[in-house]
Amino acid sequence: MNRLIAFALTATLAGLGCASRNQPIAEELGELGIETRIVERGVLVYIPDVLFEFDSDRLSPTGREKIRGVAEVIDRLASGRDISVEGHADAVGEATYNERLSLRRAKGVADDLLGAGVEPTRLRTTGFGEANPVAPNRSSDGRDSPEGRRLNRRGEIVILNSQVAAPPP
């Protein structure tokens, strides 16, 4: 019983430590006009569809500028932490096409992070296609929901709580 209590207390304190080290990252990105949320895995950075060219994996000039800002904050406040770049799509079109597009978008964001100086060993990319919607693609009466689809077409950068393993000597 005492071990269980000690484990729970350690996990709680570790979680609080992660939250406290994530707060400055979220605040600084917020000052740059970048939407973030502190989640269990780390700091989630939201990249809306308007930062991509239409039906493309290329970031708009505004999107590229935002990614450079994210990279600068990562360099200063999250040095050594792993970064997950995740692409998402709405449910319109073929699922396989949406999976490929979401992966290409994730890789495009990762390429811009690399170009801004983030080390390649820290990055991993995943395309989720239409699998993880944040809003319904259809309204409750079954009609298309353009707003829901727009919200689902997104990229996310997660500044993970985990550290990159040191290379062997």
N, C-alpha and C positions, 0 to 999 in steps of 0.2 A: 504494500500500500504506500509506504513512504517513497519507494522508487517511482511509483506512478505519479505521485504528487510532485516529486523533484523533476521528473521528465516534463510534466505539464507546465511547471513554473519556468523551466529552462526554455521550452518552446515559446511560451508567451513572451519572455524577456527577449529572445532572439527576434521574434516578430516585431516587437517594439523598436528594437535596434534597427531593423531594416526600414521600418517606417520613418524613423528619425533621419536616417541617412538618405532616404529617397525624397523627403520633403524639399530640401534645397534644390534638387534637380527639377522637380515638378514646378516649383516657384519660378526658377530661372527660365524654364521653357515657357511658362505662362506669360512672363514679362515680354517674351519674343512673339507673343500672339499664337503660341502653339498649344493646342488642347492636349492635356494629359490627365491621367488618373493613376493614383497609386493602387496597385492590385497586389495580390499575394505573391506573384512572381517577381514584382519589381515596379518599374514606372512604365506605364503604357502610354505611348505617344501616338496620337491619332493623326492619320494622313488621309483627309477626305478626298473623294473622287475629283473634286475641282482642281486638285494639284496635279492631276494627270491629264495628258491630252486625251481627247475622246477615243474610246475603244482602243487604247494604246497603253503600252508599258512605259512610255516616255513621260517623265515629269515635265510639267510646265516650267517656265522660268521662275515663277513664284514658288513652285514646289521645290525646285533645286535650291533656291535661296533658303527656304525653311529647313531643308535637310542639312545644309551647311551650318545653320545655327544649331541644329540638334547635335551635329558632330562636334562643334566647339564646346558645347555643354558637356557632352560625353567625355571629351578629352580632359576638361578641367575638373569635373565633379564625379565622374564614374570611371576613372582610369582603371583598367584591368578587368572590368566587369564584362561578362558575356552579353551579346546583343542578339536578339531574335527579331528578324524582319519577316513580317507575315502579310500575305496578300489575301484579299477576300473579293468576292463577286456577288452580284445579285443572281436571281434564279431565272433570268431571261436567257434563252438560248440553250445550247447543248451543255450538259454538265462537264463533259471533257474539255470543251472550249473554255469554259469558265475556270476550270482548274488550271489549265495552261496559262490563261491570261493572268490569273491571280499570282501564279508562280513567277511569271515574267515581270510583273509589277514589283514583287518582293525583291527579285534580283536587280531590277532597275534602281530601287531605293538603296539596296546594299552596294551597288556600284558607285552611287553618288556618295555614300558614307565612306567607301574606300578612297574615292577621289579627294575627300576632305580630310583624309589622314587616319581614319579608324583602321586598326590592324585587321587583316583578313582572318587571323586565327580566332578573333573574338566574334565573328559574324556567322550566323546560320540563317538560311532562308527556307520558308515554307509557304506553299500556296494551298489555301483551304477551299478555293472555289466558292460554292454557295453554301458550304456546310455549317458555317457559324454566323448566321444572320444576327444583327443587332436590332432589326426591325422587321415586321412582316412585309413580304413582297406583295401580298394581297390584303385587301381590307376584309373585315369580318363578313361582308356580303359577297365576297369572292371576286370583287373587281380589282383591277391592277392598282397598286399603290406606288406611284412614281416617287413619292417622298421616301417610302420604305426602301425601295430599290436603290435610290441615291445614297441612303445611309449605309447600305450593305456593300456598295462599291467603295472599298477603302483599303488602305494599307495601315499597318501598325508596326511600330518599332517598340520592342519591349526591352528596356534596360534591366536586365535580369539581376537578381540579388546575388547570383553565383559569380565567383571569380574565375578567370581563365587559369587553367592549370599551368604552373611554371614549366617551361621546357626542361627536359632532362639535361644534366650537366654534360 
